[in-house]
């Protein structure tokens, strides 16, 4: 899954979000960004996929990790848990792959 660029839309907690991810050009893994609808900030993502499992870290500045996404793909749906780096805040997410 996600062997080519993809746009995913759905929810992160109570917020509507859109992720854009693509395979990294020079190594295994994924890179991309996401935003919360109604907010202008885009948050960077980097991570990897192992069969149907996904793990990505997010960063506001490209250096300091601010959170992580752990989930899995099943029937065209990516779902799992987002958490802050220290694990003090967690939110469920559910995203569906859409057309890029």
C-alpha positions in Angstrom: 0.0 0.0 0.0 1.2 3.5 -0.7 3.7 2.6 -3.4 2.8 5.8 -5.2 1.7 9.3 -4.1 -1.6 9.4 -2.3 -4.0 11.8 -0.7 -5.9 10.6 2.4 -8.8 12.4 4.0 -10.6 11.7 7.3 -10.5 12.5 10.9 -7.9 13.0 13.6 -9.8 13.1 16.9 -12.6 15.6 16.2 -10.7 17.4 13.4 -11.0 16.9 9.6 -7.6 16.4 8.1 -5.9 15.7 4.8 -2.6 13.9 4.3 -0.5 13.9 1.2 2.2 11.2 1.3 4.6 9.6 -1.3 7.4 7.2 -1.3 10.8 8.7 -0.5 12.9 9.1 -3.6 16.2 7.8 -2.4 15.3 5.3 0.4 12.6 3.2 1.8 9.8 4.9 3.6 7.3 7.7 3.2 7.3 11.4 3.3 4.6 14.0 3.1 2.5 16.5 5.0 -0.9 17.1 6.5 -3.2 19.9 7.5 -6.3 20.4 9.6 -9.1 21.9 7.6 -9.6 25.5 8.6 -6.0 25.9 9.6 -3.2 27.1 7.3 -0.3 25.3 8.9 1.1 22.2 7.2 2.8 19.7 9.3 5.6 17.5 7.8 5.5 13.7 8.0 8.1 11.0 7.6 7.9 7.3 8.2 7.7 3.8 6.9 5.2 1.1 5.9 5.7 -2.5 6.7 3.2 -4.5 4.7 -0.1 -3.0 6.1 1.3 -1.3 9.1 2.4 2.4 9.1 4.5 4.5 11.5 5.2 8.1 10.8 6.6 11.0 12.8 5.4 14.5 12.4 7.4 17.8 12.7 6.4 21.4 12.5 9.9 22.5 11.5 11.4 19.5 9.8 13.8 18.7 12.7 12.0 18.3 16.0 9.5 15.5 16.3 6.2 16.7 17.7 4.0 13.6 17.4 3.7 10.2 15.8 1.1 8.2 13.9 0.8 4.4 14.2 -1.9 2.6 12.3 -2.7 -0.1 9.7 -4.5 -0.4 6.4 -7.5 -2.5 6.0 -10.1 -2.4 3.2 -8.8 1.0 1.9 -8.9 2.6 5.3 -5.9 3.7 7.4 -6.8 3.9 11.0 -4.8 4.0 14.3 -3.6 6.3 17.0 -1.9 9.7 16.9 0.1 10.6 20.0 2.3 13.4 21.2 6.0 12.6 21.5 5.7 11.9 25.3 2.5 10.0 24.9 0.5 12.3 27.2 -2.1 13.0 24.4 -3.6 10.4 22.1 -6.2 10.7 19.4 -7.7 8.1 17.1 -7.5 8.7 13.3 -9.3 7.2 10.4 -8.4 8.1 6.8 -9.6 6.9 3.5 -7.4 7.0 0.4 -8.8 9.4 -2.2 -7.8 10.6 -5.7 -4.6 12.7 -5.7 
